[in-house]
Each structure stands twice: as C-alpha cells, then as structure tokens.
Amino acid sequence: FYQITSNAIPSINEKLLISPDAGLYSFVNQGHLVVDGIDDVEEMNLTDTAFDVLGFTEEEKISMLKCTAAIMHFGELKFKQRGEQAESDGTAEAEKVSFLLGVNAGDLLKGLLKPKI
C-alpha cells in the first residue's frame, strides 16, 4: 500500500483511483506512515522492475495493482444500521472498488449486504 501511494509511478494514481497521500486510507493510516530506513519510492521502483524481470506485461502489472488498490478502497466503505441490517452509507467507494475489480457496483454491495448461503 505504501509503495503504491509513494507517487513513484505517478501515472498509476489515475488508473488506481488513488491519492498519493497514504494517510487518507483507513487500512493504511492506523500506524506509522513513514518508517526509518524504508524508501517507499525506491521500493516501488524495485517492485516494478522485478515485475518486468519476471516477464509481467503492463496490463498484468496494472491488474495486480488494481487488486491492491481495491483493498485500500474497501477500507473506505461506510455502512449504517437499518433495523437489524446494514446498508451502504454512500456508493462512491463501492463504485471505485467495482471499477478496479471489473464488477458491477450494485452487485458488489448486494453481495456484501445481502449474502445468500
């Protein structure tokens, strides 16, 4: 997460619907955003190079990053109580997650809020 938000590859911000500020994401901002001795920009560049060495295409790299970004956006979903059930408190983040995962936003929320066994 920290590498993705490091802005090492600015072109991915728009593709992943993310801000380069890791502090904006609940799953990330619960601890220290900066760790001494770890350079997130360098680490992201090394990760990107490693993907190239392993033979991943640009499309495959973006797909992996989209999955990671979707998890970050999942942490921003808000819910509210409605009787004994929960309901979505807005759809903006669900729409981002849906776009990144290539699924319908309504179906995603339905699956989360009205699961069937």
Biopython code that builds the backbone (N, CA, C, O; Angstrom):
import numpy as np
from Bio.PDB.StructureBuilder import StructureBuilder

atoms = [
    (1, "PHE", "N", (0.822, -1.191, 0.000)),
    (1, "PHE", "CA", (0.000, 0.000, 0.000)),
    (1, "PHE", "C", (0.864, 1.252, 0.000)),
    (1, "PHE", "O", (0.610, 2.196, -0.749)),
    (2, "TYR", "N", (1.889, 1.252, 0.847)),
    (2, "TYR", "CA", (2.732, 2.435, 0.963)),
    (2, "TYR", "C", (3.476, 2.695, -0.330)),
    (2, "TYR", "O", (3.645, 3.848, -0.729)),
    (3, "GLN", "N", (3.921, 1.640, -0.987)),
    (3, "GLN", "CA", (4.637, 1.798, -2.253)),
    (3, "GLN", "C", (3.724, 2.412, -3.305)),
    (3, "GLN", "O", (4.135, 3.311, -4.038)),
    (4, "ILE", "N", (2.499, 1.936, -3.381)),
    (4, "ILE", "CA", (1.564, 2.439, -4.390)),
    (4, "ILE", "C", (1.293, 3.924, -4.185)),
    (4, "ILE", "O", (1.200, 4.674, -5.157)),
    (5, "THR", "N", (1.168, 4.355, -2.946)),
    (5, "THR", "CA", (0.872, 5.764, -2.672)),
    (5, "THR", "C", (2.126, 6.630, -2.612)),
    (5, "THR", "O", (2.038, 7.821, -2.313)),
    (6, "SER", "N", (3.279, 6.053, -2.888)),
    (6, "SER", "CA", (4.533, 6.814, -2.808)),
    (6, "SER", "C", (4.707, 7.805, -3.947)),
    (6, "SER", "O", (5.576, 8.675, -3.884)),
    (7, "ASN", "N", (3.891, 7.682, -4.986)),
    (7, "ASN", "CA", (3.976, 8.533, -6.170)),
    (7, "ASN", "C", (5.236, 8.248, -6.984)),
    (7, "ASN", "O", (5.674, 9.093, -7.765)),
    (8, "ALA", "N", (5.819, 7.064, -6.807)),
    (8, "ALA", "CA", (7.000, 6.666, -7.579)),
    (8, "ALA", "C", (6.657, 6.557, -9.058)),
    (8, "ALA", "O", (7.483, 6.866, -9.917)),
    (9, "ILE", "N", (5.447, 6.122, -9.352)),
    (9, "ILE", "CA", (4.968, 5.997, -10.733)),
    (9, "ILE", "C", (3.672, 6.812, -10.809)),
    (9, "ILE", "O", (2.581, 6.255, -10.688)),
    (10, "PRO", "N", (3.791, 8.124, -11.007)),
    (10, "PRO", "CA", (2.609, 8.992, -10.945)),
    (10, "PRO", "C", (1.474, 8.588, -11.880)),
    (10, "PRO", "O", (0.312, 8.874, -11.589)),
    (11, "SER", "N", (1.781, 7.935, -12.987)),
    (11, "SER", "CA", (0.736, 7.565, -13.950)),
    (11, "SER", "C", (-0.255, 6.544, -13.390)),
    (11, "SER", "O", (-1.358, 6.409, -13.919)),
    (12, "ILE", "N", (0.116, 5.825, -12.333)),
    (12, "ILE", "CA", (-0.817, 4.812, -11.804)),
    (12, "ILE", "C", (-1.891, 5.413, -10.898)),
    (12, "ILE", "O", (-2.922, 4.784, -10.661)),
    (13, "ASN", "N", (-1.659, 6.620, -10.392)),
    (13, "ASN", "CA", (-2.650, 7.221, -9.488)),
    (13, "ASN", "C", (-4.026, 7.278, -10.117)),
    (13, "ASN", "O", (-5.014, 6.896, -9.490)),
    (14, "GLU", "N", (-4.101, 7.748, -11.342)),
    (14, "GLU", "CA", (-5.389, 7.871, -12.026)),
    (14, "GLU", "C", (-5.970, 6.495, -12.337)),
    (14, "GLU", "O", (-7.172, 6.282, -12.185)),
    (15, "LYS", "N", (-5.129, 5.565, -12.768)),
    (15, "LYS", "CA", (-5.603, 4.220, -13.110)),
    (15, "LYS", "C", (-6.136, 3.480, -11.890)),
    (15, "LYS", "O", (-7.055, 2.669, -12.000)),
    (16, "LEU", "N", (-5.550, 3.765, -10.719)),
    (16, "LEU", "CA", (-5.942, 3.076, -9.492)),
    (16, "LEU", "C", (-6.924, 3.882, -8.645)),
    (16, "LEU", "O", (-7.361, 3.430, -7.586)),
    (17, "LEU", "N", (-7.265, 5.076, -9.121)),
    (17, "LEU", "CA", (-8.195, 5.962, -8.416)),
    (17, "LEU", "C", (-7.711, 6.297, -7.008)),
    (17, "LEU", "O", (-8.503, 6.378, -6.069)),
    (18, "ILE", "N", (-6.405, 6.488, -6.878)),
    (18, "ILE", "CA", (-5.839, 6.749, -5.550)),
    (18, "ILE", "C", (-5.202, 8.128, -5.478)),
    (18, "ILE", "O", (-4.862, 8.744, -6.488)),
    (19, "SER", "N", (-5.059, 8.578, -4.255)),
    (19, "SER", "CA", (-4.321, 9.801, -3.957)),
    (19, "SER", "C", (-2.940, 9.373, -3.467)),
    (19, "SER", "O", (-2.811, 8.330, -2.827)),
    (20, "PRO", "N", (-1.913, 10.158, -3.756)),
    (20, "PRO", "CA", (-0.588, 9.781, -3.260)),
    (20, "PRO", "C", (-0.400, 10.017, -1.754)),
    (20, "PRO", "O", (0.722, 9.921, -1.257)),
    (21, "ASP", "N", (-1.457, 10.317, -1.038)),
    (21, "ASP", "CA", (-1.398, 10.523, 0.405)),
    (21, "ASP", "C", (-1.918, 9.279, 1.119)),
    (21, "ASP", "O", (-3.129, 9.086, 1.227)),
    (22, "ALA", "N", (-1.013, 8.439, 1.604)),
    (22, "ALA", "CA", (-1.406, 7.191, 2.272)),
    (22, "ALA", "C", (-2.267, 7.442, 3.501)),
    (22, "ALA", "O", (-3.044, 6.571, 3.895)),
    (23, "GLY", "N", (-2.146, 8.600, 4.106)),
    (23, "GLY", "CA", (-2.904, 8.926, 5.301)),
    (23, "GLY", "C", (-4.404, 9.013, 5.079)),
    (23, "GLY", "O", (-5.167, 9.063, 6.044)),
    (24, "LEU", "N", (-4.838, 9.032, 3.831)),
    (24, "LEU", "CA", (-6.264, 9.120, 3.524)),
    (24, "LEU", "C", (-6.977, 7.776, 3.594)),
    (24, "LEU", "O", (-8.204, 7.726, 3.507)),
    (25, "TYR", "N", (-6.232, 6.690, 3.749)),
    (25, "TYR", "CA", (-6.816, 5.353, 3.665)),
    (25, "TYR", "C", (-6.796, 4.659, 5.026)),
    (25, "TYR", "O", (-5.747, 4.504, 5.650)),
    (26, "SER", "N", (-7.984, 4.246, 5.465)),
    (26, "SER", "CA", (-8.145, 3.656, 6.797)),
    (26, "SER", "C", (-7.284, 2.426, 7.033)),
    (26, "SER", "O", (-6.743, 2.253, 8.125)),
    (27, "PHE", "N", (-7.149, 1.569, 6.025)),
    (27, "PHE", "CA", (-6.367, 0.351, 6.199)),
    (27, "PHE", "C", (-4.879, 0.651, 6.323)),
    (27, "PHE", "O", (-4.107, -0.213, 6.738)),
    (28, "VAL", "N", (-4.474, 1.848, 5.974)),
    (28, "VAL", "CA", (-3.055, 2.201, 5.972)),
    (28, "VAL", "C", (-2.702, 3.150, 7.117)),
    (28, "VAL", "O", (-1.610, 3.060, 7.677)),
    (29, "ASN", "N", (-3.605, 4.050, 7.466)),
    (29, "ASN", "CA", (-3.258, 5.122, 8.400)),
    (29, "ASN", "C", (-3.385, 4.775, 9.880)),
    (29, "ASN", "O", (-3.347, 5.665, 10.730)),
    (30, "GLN", "N", (-3.534, 3.505, 10.193)),
    (30, "GLN", "CA", (-3.681, 3.094, 11.590)),
    (30, "GLN", "C", (-2.347, 3.029, 12.335)),
    (30, "GLN", "O", (-2.330, 2.930, 13.562)),
    (31, "GLY", "N", (-1.257, 3.082, 11.621)),
    (31, "GLY", "CA", (0.062, 3.008, 12.243)),
    (31, "GLY", "C", (0.958, 4.115, 11.716)),
    (31, "GLY", "O", (0.490, 5.206, 11.390)),
    (32, "HIS", "N", (2.230, 3.831, 11.636)),
    (32, "HIS", "CA", (3.192, 4.807, 11.134)),
    (32, "HIS", "C", (3.183, 4.818, 9.612)),
    (32, "HIS", "O", (3.253, 3.772, 8.967)),
    (33, "LEU", "N", (3.097, 6.013, 9.054)),
    (33, "LEU", "CA", (3.091, 6.136, 7.595)),
    (33, "LEU", "C", (4.496, 6.151, 7.027)),
    (33, "LEU", "O", (4.702, 5.826, 5.857)),
    (34, "VAL", "N", (5.457, 6.523, 7.844)),
    (34, "VAL", "CA", (6.853, 6.570, 7.411)),
    (34, "VAL", "C", (7.671, 5.743, 8.389)),
    (34, "VAL", "O", (7.530, 5.878, 9.604)),
    (35, "VAL", "N", (8.528, 4.884, 7.846)),
    (35, "VAL", "CA", (9.388, 4.045, 8.679)),
    (35, "VAL", "C", (10.834, 4.372, 8.320)),
    (35, "VAL", "O", (11.216, 4.361, 7.150)),
    (36, "ASP", "N", (11.618, 4.659, 9.334)),
    (36, "ASP", "CA", (13.038, 4.959, 9.097)),
    (36, "ASP", "C", (13.701, 3.815, 8.346)),
    (36, "ASP", "O", (13.500, 2.643, 8.664)),
    (37, "GLY", "N", (14.490, 4.175, 7.347)),
    (37, "GLY", "CA", (15.245, 3.179, 6.601)),
    (37, "GLY", "C", (14.495, 2.545, 5.442)),
    (37, "GLY", "O", (15.069, 1.752, 4.695)),
    (38, "ILE", "N", (13.217, 2.882, 5.281)),
    (38, "ILE", "CA", (12.449, 2.339, 4.155)),
    (38, "ILE", "C", (12.058, 3.495, 3.240)),
    (38, "ILE", "O", (11.377, 4.434, 3.652)),
    (39, "ASP", "N", (12.498, 3.406, 2.005)),
    (39, "ASP", "CA", (12.187, 4.412, 0.996)),
    (39, "ASP", "C", (11.119, 3.815, 0.079)),
    (39, "ASP", "O", (11.424, 2.991, -0.784)),
    (40, "ASP", "N", (9.877, 4.230, 0.270)),
    (40, "ASP", "CA", (8.760, 3.642, -0.481)),
    (40, "ASP", "C", (8.870, 3.902, -1.982)),
    (40, "ASP", "O", (8.451, 3.065, -2.781)),
    (41, "VAL", "N", (9.425, 5.042, -2.377)),
    (41, "VAL", "CA", (9.616, 5.327, -3.802)),
    (41, "VAL", "C", (10.599, 4.325, -4.398)),
    (41, "VAL", "O", (10.341, 3.738, -5.448)),
    (42, "GLU", "N", (11.720, 4.139, -3.722)),
    (42, "GLU", "CA", (12.716, 3.174, -4.201)),
    (42, "GLU", "C", (12.131, 1.763, -4.221)),
    (42, "GLU", "O", (12.333, 1.019, -5.181)),
    (43, "GLU", "N", (11.410, 1.397, -3.169)),
    (43, "GLU", "CA", (10.815, 0.059, -3.090)),
    (43, "GLU", "C", (9.802, -0.163, -4.213)),
    (43, "GLU", "O", (9.748, -1.250, -4.788)),
    (44, "MET", "N", (8.995, 0.860, -4.534)),
    (44, "MET", "CA", (8.032, 0.721, -5.623)),
    (44, "MET", "C", (8.750, 0.554, -6.951)),
    (44, "MET", "O", (8.347, -0.267, -7.776)),
    (45, "ASN", "N", (9.808, 1.323, -7.166)),
    (45, "ASN", "CA", (10.579, 1.192, -8.405)),
    (45, "ASN", "C", (11.219, -0.188, -8.506)),
    (45, "ASN", "O", (11.254, -0.774, -9.588)),
    (46, "LEU", "N", (11.726, -0.712, -7.391)),
    (46, "LEU", "CA", (12.307, -2.059, -7.387)),
    (46, "LEU", "C", (11.236, -3.121, -7.659)),
    (46, "LEU", "O", (11.484, -4.095, -8.369)),
    (47, "THR", "N", (10.053, -2.924, -7.092)),
    (47, "THR", "CA", (8.953, -3.863, -7.326)),
    (47, "THR", "C", (8.554, -3.850, -8.795)),
    (47, "THR", "O", (8.334, -4.903, -9.393)),
    (48, "ASP", "N", (8.461, -2.662, -9.373)),
    (48, "ASP", "CA", (8.102, -2.538, -10.785)),
    (48, "ASP", "C", (9.160, -3.204, -11.673)),
    (48, "ASP", "O", (8.827, -3.887, -12.641)),
    (49, "THR", "N", (10.408, -3.002, -11.340)),
    (49, "THR", "CA", (11.499, -3.637, -12.093)),
    (49, "THR", "C", (11.438, -5.157, -11.948)),
    (49, "THR", "O", (11.655, -5.883, -12.919)),
    (50, "ALA", "N", (11.149, -5.630, -10.759)),
    (50, "ALA", "CA", (11.043, -7.077, -10.523)),
    (50, "ALA", "C", (9.923, -7.679, -11.371)),
    (50, "ALA", "O", (10.080, -8.763, -11.933)),
    (51, "PHE", "N", (8.785, -6.971, -11.463)),
    (51, "PHE", "CA", (7.697, -7.451, -12.328)),
    (51, "PHE", "C", (8.171, -7.562, -13.769)),
    (51, "PHE", "O", (7.830, -8.519, -14.464)),
    (52, "ASP", "N", (8.957, -6.585, -14.222)),
    (52, "ASP", "CA", (9.498, -6.617, -15.591)),
    (52, "ASP", "C", (10.428, -7.816, -15.779)),
    (52, "ASP", "O", (10.343, -8.524, -16.782)),
    (53, "VAL", "N", (11.306, -8.036, -14.814)),
    (53, "VAL", "CA", (12.254, -9.157, -14.888)),
    (53, "VAL", "C", (11.508, -10.488, -14.949)),
    (53, "VAL", "O", (11.929, -11.415, -15.641)),
    (54, "LEU", "N", (10.403, -10.570, -14.221)),
    (54, "LEU", "CA", (9.607, -11.795, -14.199)),
    (54, "LEU", "C", (8.739, -11.964, -15.450)),
    (54, "LEU", "O", (8.087, -12.993, -15.626)),
    (55, "GLY", "N", (8.738, -10.959, -16.306)),
    (55, "GLY", "CA", (8.034, -11.064, -17.569)),
    (55, "GLY", "C", (6.573, -10.650, -17.550)),
    (55, "GLY", "O", (5.827, -10.988, -18.470)),
    (56, "PHE", "N", (6.148, -9.926, -16.522)),
    (56, "PHE", "CA", (4.772, -9.450, -16.475)),
    (56, "PHE", "C", (4.577, -8.345, -17.500)),
    (56, "PHE", "O", (5.445, -7.489, -17.671)),
    (57, "THR", "N", (3.436, -8.363, -18.180)),
    (57, "THR", "CA", (3.099, -7.296, -19.114)),
    (57, "THR", "C", (2.605, -6.082, -18.322)),
    (57, "THR", "O", (2.310, -6.187, -17.131)),
    (58, "GLU", "N", (2.518, -4.939, -18.988)),
    (58, "GLU", "CA", (1.981, -3.741, -18.322)),
    (58, "GLU", "C", (0.558, -3.990, -17.846)),
    (58, "GLU", "O", (0.185, -3.570, -16.751)),
    (59, "GLU", "N", (-0.238, -4.671, -18.664)),
    (59, "GLU", "CA", (-1.617, -4.970, -18.291)),
    (59, "GLU", "C", (-1.668, -5.848, -17.036)),
    (59, "GLU", "O", (-2.496, -5.621, -16.155)),
    (60, "GLU", "N", (-0.796, -6.838, -16.955)),
    (60, "GLU", "CA", (-0.760, -7.718, -15.779)),
    (60, "GLU", "C", (-0.320, -6.948, -14.538)),
    (60, "GLU", "O", (-0.858, -7.156, -13.450)),
    (61, "LYS", "N", (0.654, -6.063, -14.702)),
    (61, "LYS", "CA", (1.112, -5.263, -13.555)),
    (61, "LYS", "C", (-0.012, -4.363, -13.049)),
    (61, "LYS", "O", (-0.249, -4.277, -11.845)),
    (62, "ILE", "N", (-0.701, -3.696, -13.968)),
    (62, "ILE", "CA", (-1.797, -2.814, -13.566)),
    (62, "ILE", "C", (-2.911, -3.624, -12.909)),
    (62, "ILE", "O", (-3.520, -3.154, -11.948)),
    (63, "SER", "N", (-3.190, -4.819, -13.399)),
    (63, "SER", "CA", (-4.227, -5.663, -12.796)),
    (63, "SER", "C", (-3.884, -6.006, -11.354)),
    (63, "SER", "O", (-4.755, -5.968, -10.485)),
    (64, "MET", "N", (-2.632, -6.339, -11.093)),
    (64, "MET", "CA", (-2.215, -6.647, -9.712)),
    (64, "MET", "C", (-2.336, -5.408, -8.828)),
    (64, "MET", "O", (-2.798, -5.492, -7.690)),
    (65, "LEU", "N", (-1.925, -4.272, -9.352)),
    (65, "LEU", "CA", (-2.009, -3.034, -8.582)),
    (65, "LEU", "C", (-3.463, -2.637, -8.348)),
    (65, "LEU", "O", (-3.790, -2.092, -7.294)),
    (66, "LYS", "N", (-4.340, -2.902, -9.320)),
    (66, "LYS", "CA", (-5.764, -2.607, -9.151)),
    (66, "LYS", "C", (-6.351, -3.428, -8.007)),
    (66, "LYS", "O", (-7.161, -2.922, -7.230)),
    (67, "CYS", "N", (-5.948, -4.686, -7.902)),
    (67, "CYS", "CA", (-6.436, -5.527, -6.793)),
    (67, "CYS", "C", (-6.012, -4.947, -5.456)),
    (67, "CYS", "O", (-6.799, -4.914, -4.510)),
    (68, "THR", "N", (-4.778, -4.495, -5.377)),
    (68, "THR", "CA", (-4.276, -3.908, -4.140)),
    (68, "THR", "C", (-4.997, -2.602, -3.828)),
    (68, "THR", "O", (-5.379, -2.356, -2.684)),
    (69, "ALA", "N", (-5.181, -1.774, -4.842)),
    (69, "ALA", "CA", (-5.891, -0.506, -4.642)),
    (69, "ALA", "C", (-7.343, -0.755, -4.235)),
    (69, "ALA", "O", (-7.899, -0.008, -3.430)),
    (70, "ALA", "N", (-7.955, -1.795, -4.784)),
    (70, "ALA", "CA", (-9.336, -2.124, -4.414)),
    (70, "ALA", "C", (-9.432, -2.432, -2.927)),
    (70, "ALA", "O", (-10.402, -2.048, -2.273)),
    (71, "ILE", "N", (-8.437, -3.120, -2.391)),
    (71, "ILE", "CA", (-8.428, -3.415, -0.954)),
    (71, "ILE", "C", (-8.349, -2.118, -0.155)),
    (71, "ILE", "O", (-9.023, -1.965, 0.864)),
    (72, "MET", "N", (-7.515, -1.178, -0.629)),
    (72, "MET", "CA", (-7.419, 0.122, 0.050)),
    (72, "MET", "C", (-8.782, 0.814, 0.052)),
    (72, "MET", "O", (-9.197, 1.376, 1.066)),
    (73, "HIS", "N", (-9.470, 0.771, -1.084)),
    (73, "HIS", "CA", (-10.779, 1.419, -1.178)),
    (73, "HIS", "C", (-11.847, 0.669, -0.386)),
    (73, "HIS", "O", (-12.783, 1.293, 0.113)),
    (74, "PHE", "N", (-11.731, -0.655, -0.256)),
    (74, "PHE", "CA", (-12.663, -1.415, 0.583)),
    (74, "PHE", "C", (-12.662, -0.849, 2.004)),
    (74, "PHE", "O", (-13.701, -0.800, 2.661)),
    (75, "GLY", "N", (-11.506, -0.431, 2.461)),
    (75, "GLY", "CA", (-11.393, 0.132, 3.811)),
    (75, "GLY", "C", (-12.118, 1.449, 3.986)),
    (75, "GLY", "O", (-12.312, 1.907, 5.112)),
    (76, "GLU", "N", (-12.517, 2.057, 2.896)),
    (76, "GLU", "CA", (-13.221, 3.335, 2.952)),
    (76, "GLU", "C", (-14.735, 3.184, 2.825)),
    (76, "GLU", "O", (-15.464, 4.171, 2.925)),
    (77, "LEU", "N", (-15.211, 1.964, 2.607)),
    (77, "LEU", "CA", (-16.661, 1.749, 2.539)),
    (77, "LEU", "C", (-17.281, 2.099, 3.890)),
    (77, "LEU", "O", (-16.735, 1.758, 4.940)),
    (78, "LYS", "N", (-18.406, 2.770, 3.853)),
    (78, "LYS", "CA", (-19.119, 3.159, 5.072)),
    (78, "LYS", "C", (-20.491, 2.499, 5.073)),
    (78, "LYS", "O", (-21.149, 2.389, 4.038)),
    (79, "PHE", "N", (-20.903, 2.068, 6.245)),
    (79, "PHE", "CA", (-22.186, 1.403, 6.391)),
    (79, "PHE", "C", (-22.955, 2.042, 7.538)),
    (79, "PHE", "O", (-22.369, 2.643, 8.438)),
    (80, "LYS", "N", (-24.266, 1.903, 7.492)),
    (80, "LYS", "CA", (-25.102, 2.391, 8.590)),
    (80, "LYS", "C", (-26.144, 1.331, 8.921)),
    (80, "LYS", "O", (-26.495, 0.493, 8.091)),
    (81, "GLN", "N", (-26.617, 1.392, 10.132)),
    (81, "GLN", "CA", (-27.597, 0.421, 10.638)),
    (81, "GLN", "C", (-28.979, 0.768, 10.117)),
    (81, "GLN", "O", (-29.383, 1.931, 10.130)),
    (82, "ARG", "N", (-29.700, -0.242, 9.661)),
    (82, "ARG", "CA", (-31.106, -0.079, 9.275)),
    (82, "ARG", "C", (-31.845, -1.271, 9.853)),
    (82, "ARG", "O", (-31.874, -2.352, 9.265)),
    (83, "GLY", "N", (-32.430, -1.056, 10.995)),
    (83, "GLY", "CA", (-33.070, -2.168, 11.703)),
    (83, "GLY", "C", (-32.004, -3.157, 12.129)),
    (83, "GLY", "O", (-31.034, -2.799, 12.797)),
    (84, "GLU", "N", (-32.195, -4.405, 11.736)),
    (84, "GLU", "CA", (-31.211, -5.427, 12.075)),
    (84, "GLU", "C", (-30.194, -5.637, 10.961)),
    (84, "GLU", "O", (-29.310, -6.487, 11.065)),
    (85, "GLN", "N", (-30.328, -4.857, 9.897)),
    (85, "GLN", "CA", (-29.418, -4.999, 8.767)),
    (85, "GLN", "C", (-28.568, -3.746, 8.610)),
    (85, "GLN", "O", (-28.830, -2.706, 9.214)),
    (86, "ALA", "N", (-27.556, -3.882, 7.790)),
    (86, "ALA", "CA", (-26.716, -2.745, 7.444)),
    (86, "ALA", "C", (-27.060, -2.306, 6.030)),
    (86, "ALA", "O", (-27.553, -3.091, 5.220)),
    (87, "GLU", "N", (-26.795, -1.050, 5.752)),
    (87, "GLU", "CA", (-26.929, -0.556, 4.391)),
    (87, "GLU", "C", (-25.751, 0.349, 4.090)),
    (87, "GLU", "O", (-25.106, 0.873, 4.998)),
    (88, "SER", "N", (-25.484, 0.522, 2.835)),
    (88, "SER", "CA", (-24.361, 1.342, 2.414)),
    (88, "SER", "C", (-24.644, 2.805, 2.732)),
    (88, "SER", "O", (-25.752, 3.297, 2.517)),
    (89, "ASP", "N", (-23.646, 3.481, 3.239)),
    (89, "ASP", "CA", (-23.749, 4.910, 3.511)),
    (89, "ASP", "C", (-23.014, 5.635, 2.388)),
    (89, "ASP", "O", (-21.940, 6.199, 2.597)),
    (90, "GLY", "N", (-23.600, 5.611, 1.207)),
    (90, "GLY", "CA", (-22.983, 6.179, 0.018)),
    (90, "GLY", "C", (-22.402, 5.083, -0.860)),
    (90, "GLY", "O", (-22.165, 3.963, -0.407)),
    (91, "THR", "N", (-22.177, 5.424, -2.129)),
    (91, "THR", "CA", (-21.707, 4.411, -3.065)),
    (91, "THR", "C", (-20.388, 4.769, -3.751)),
    (91, "THR", "O", (-19.885, 3.981, -4.552)),
    (92, "ALA", "N", (-19.829, 5.915, -3.460)),
    (92, "ALA", "CA", (-18.631, 6.371, -4.180)),
    (92, "ALA", "C", (-17.478, 5.378, -4.072)),
    (92, "ALA", "O", (-16.863, 5.031, -5.081)),
    (93, "GLU", "N", (-17.186, 4.923, -2.870)),
    (93, "GLU", "CA", (-16.057, 3.989, -2.710)),
    (93, "GLU", "C", (-16.386, 2.627, -3.306)),
    (93, "GLU", "O", (-15.511, 1.976, -3.876)),
    (94, "ALA", "N", (-17.630, 2.191, -3.183)),
    (94, "ALA", "CA", (-18.028, 0.911, -3.781)),
    (94, "ALA", "C", (-17.878, 0.975, -5.302)),
    (94, "ALA", "O", (-17.501, -0.012, -5.933)),
    (95, "GLU", "N", (-18.168, 2.117, -5.877)),
    (95, "GLU", "CA", (-18.009, 2.282, -7.318)),
    (95, "GLU", "C", (-16.535, 2.218, -7.718)),
    (95, "GLU", "O", (-16.202, 1.685, -8.776)),
    (96, "LYS", "N", (-15.653, 2.760, -6.873)),
    (96, "LYS", "CA", (-14.210, 2.664, -7.149)),
    (96, "LYS", "C", (-13.748, 1.213, -7.074)),
    (96, "LYS", "O", (-13.034, 0.737, -7.957)),
    (97, "VAL", "N", (-14.158, 0.513, -6.019)),
    (97, "VAL", "CA", (-13.790, -0.901, -5.858)),
    (97, "VAL", "C", (-14.299, -1.699, -7.051)),
    (97, "VAL", "O", (-13.571, -2.514, -7.618)),
    (98, "SER", "N", (-15.541, -1.462, -7.424)),
    (98, "SER", "CA", (-16.154, -2.183, -8.544)),
    (98, "SER", "C", (-15.409, -1.943, -9.844)),
    (98, "SER", "O", (-15.155, -2.880, -10.602)),
    (99, "PHE", "N", (-15.060, -0.695, -10.102)),
    (99, "PHE", "CA", (-14.310, -0.369, -11.308)),
    (99, "PHE", "C", (-12.977, -1.112, -11.324)),
    (99, "PHE", "O", (-12.595, -1.706, -12.333)),
    (100, "LEU", "N", (-12.276, -1.069, -10.195)),
    (100, "LEU", "CA", (-10.948, -1.690, -10.119)),
    (100, "LEU", "C", (-11.013, -3.207, -10.265)),
    (100, "LEU", "O", (-10.098, -3.813, -10.823)),
    (101, "LEU", "N", (-12.075, -3.824, -9.773)),
    (101, "LEU", "CA", (-12.219, -5.273, -9.852)),
    (101, "LEU", "C", (-13.002, -5.728, -11.079)),
    (101, "LEU", "O", (-13.079, -6.923, -11.367)),
    (102, "GLY", "N", (-13.580, -4.770, -11.798)),
    (102, "GLY", "CA", (-14.326, -5.116, -13.003)),
    (102, "GLY", "C", (-15.656, -5.789, -12.725)),
    (102, "GLY", "O", (-16.082, -6.678, -13.463)),
    (103, "VAL", "N", (-16.311, -5.357, -11.651)),
    (103, "VAL", "CA", (-17.619, -5.908, -11.309)),
    (103, "VAL", "C", (-18.638, -4.777, -11.215)),
    (103, "VAL", "O", (-18.264, -3.605, -11.165)),
    (104, "ASN", "N", (-19.900, -5.119, -11.192)),
    (104, "ASN", "CA", (-20.977, -4.157, -11.071)),
    (104, "ASN", "C", (-21.070, -3.668, -9.625)),
    (104, "ASN", "O", (-21.049, -4.480, -8.701)),
    (105, "ALA", "N", (-21.171, -2.359, -9.419)),
    (105, "ALA", "CA", (-21.216, -1.789, -8.065)),
    (105, "ALA", "C", (-22.442, -2.260, -7.293)),
    (105, "ALA", "O", (-22.343, -2.563, -6.104)),
    (106, "GLY", "N", (-23.589, -2.325, -7.951)),
    (106, "GLY", "CA", (-24.795, -2.801, -7.285)),
    (106, "GLY", "C", (-24.667, -4.243, -6.833)),
    (106, "GLY", "O", (-25.089, -4.604, -5.735)),
    (107, "ASP", "N", (-24.081, -5.060, -7.692)),
    (107, "ASP", "CA", (-23.877, -6.468, -7.331)),
    (107, "ASP", "C", (-22.888, -6.610, -6.176)),
    (107, "ASP", "O", (-23.063, -7.459, -5.301)),
    (108, "LEU", "N", (-21.859, -5.782, -6.178)),
    (108, "LEU", "CA", (-20.875, -5.821, -5.085)),
    (108, "LEU", "C", (-21.561, -5.502, -3.760)),
    (108, "LEU", "O", (-21.413, -6.239, -2.785)),
    (109, "LEU", "N", (-22.308, -4.405, -3.729)),
    (109, "LEU", "CA", (-22.989, -4.022, -2.482)),
    (109, "LEU", "C", (-24.035, -5.056, -2.076)),
    (109, "LEU", "O", (-24.182, -5.361, -0.893)),
    (110, "LYS", "N", (-24.748, -5.585, -3.037)),
    (110, "LYS", "CA", (-25.740, -6.623, -2.733)),
    (110, "LYS", "C", (-25.058, -7.840, -2.117)),
    (110, "LYS", "O", (-25.562, -8.418, -1.154)),
    (111, "GLY", "N", (-23.905, -8.230, -2.677)),
    (111, "GLY", "CA", (-23.172, -9.381, -2.145)),
    (111, "GLY", "C", (-22.660, -9.142, -0.734)),
    (111, "GLY", "O", (-22.610, -10.063, 0.081)),
    (112, "LEU", "N", (-22.281, -7.900, -0.451)),
    (112, "LEU", "CA", (-21.786, -7.578, 0.887)),
    (112, "LEU", "C", (-22.928, -7.450, 1.903)),
    (112, "LEU", "O", (-22.795, -7.873, 3.051)),
    (113, "LEU", "N", (-24.030, -6.873, 1.478)),
    (113, "LEU", "CA", (-25.102, -6.537, 2.409)),
    (113, "LEU", "C", (-26.221, -7.575, 2.491)),
    (113, "LEU", "O", (-26.938, -7.642, 3.490)),
    (114, "LYS", "N", (-26.369, -8.379, 1.444)),
    (114, "LYS", "CA", (-27.427, -9.382, 1.439)),
    (114, "LYS", "C", (-26.876, -10.721, 0.956)),
    (114, "LYS", "O", (-27.319, -11.254, -0.061)),
    (115, "PRO", "N", (-25.912, -11.253, 1.691)),
    (115, "PRO", "CA", (-25.311, -12.529, 1.252)),
    (115, "PRO", "C", (-26.311, -13.672, 1.348)),
    (115, "PRO", "O", (-27.189, -13.682, 2.211)),
    (116, "LYS", "N", (-26.158, -14.626, 0.450)),
    (116, "LYS", "CA", (-27.011, -15.822, 0.463)),
    (116, "LYS", "C", (-26.144, -17.032, 0.754)),
    (116, "LYS", "O", (-25.012, -17.145, 0.283)),
    (117, "ILE", "N", (-26.701, -17.922, 1.535)),
    (117, "ILE", "CA", (-25.962, -19.144, 1.878)),
    (117, "ILE", "C", (-26.424, -20.255, 0.988)),
    (117, "ILE", "O", (-25.935, -21.379, 1.100)),
]
sb = StructureBuilder()
sb.init_structure("model")
sb.init_model(0)
sb.init_chain("A")
sb.init_seg("    ")
for serial, (resi, resn, name, xyz) in enumerate(atoms, 1):
    if name == "N":
        sb.init_residue(resn, " ", resi, " ")
    sb.init_atom(name, np.array(xyz, "f"), 0.0, 1.0, " ", f" {name:<3s}", serial, name[0])
structure = sb.get_structure()
